[in-house]
């Protein structure tokens, strides 16, 4: 059952401040291995058949910039990428999904659910690697919206997290644009590729989700785009 949470400040019998009760809470289900479909894209669990499409899409990133803030890659050969994908993408946590262009049927990028915590209703989105053909598109935003909808509407989680290298300016901008709230930076959190990473944390809570959902739905409406597919109003403008 999805919980209700009265945020009124409370104290215990010793006058100490304590958190609000979370009523009727039960552990949440784990994400299912089923597709999420939208107007412009489909987000579906990774399968080996996606590897060729993904490698082709990533190969358009000639300089390998997409991989700068990933803990792996880039991959120069399709066989090497396919081996990496076979070893990494089929697991349950992280649970990798591919973003498939609804028009062409091609897989153009990946994102995953990870650090899945059913007992506390917390889940993270990460390992986001969108190819040049997917970046800054309606598909990219809709894919994130579909994953949010699964977390909050379908599964009833309380908190959705986004974390990135604090130096990854595009990821930080994307998190803010999508409605995630910056919470702080964990210094010297990770070592990857032989270098330090300070990790910036962002989140959305279930109480924030209804307004964000309404903003996404208004932004994604076809009436918000002209004949060339350009947005008339930015996503943030629908959040007020």
Secondary structure, 3 states (H helix, E strand, C coil): CCCEECCCCEECCCCCEECCCEECCCCCCCCCCCCEECCCEEEEECCHHHHHHHHHHHCCCCCCHHHCCCCCCCCCCHHHHHHHHHHHCCCCCCEEEEEEECCCCCEEEEEEEEEEECCCCEEEEEEEEECCCCCCCHHHHHHHHHHHHHHHHHCCCCEEEEEEECCCHHHHHHHHHHCCEEEEEEEEEEEECCEEEEEEEEEEEHHHHHHHHHHHHHHHCHHHECCCCCECCCHHHHHC
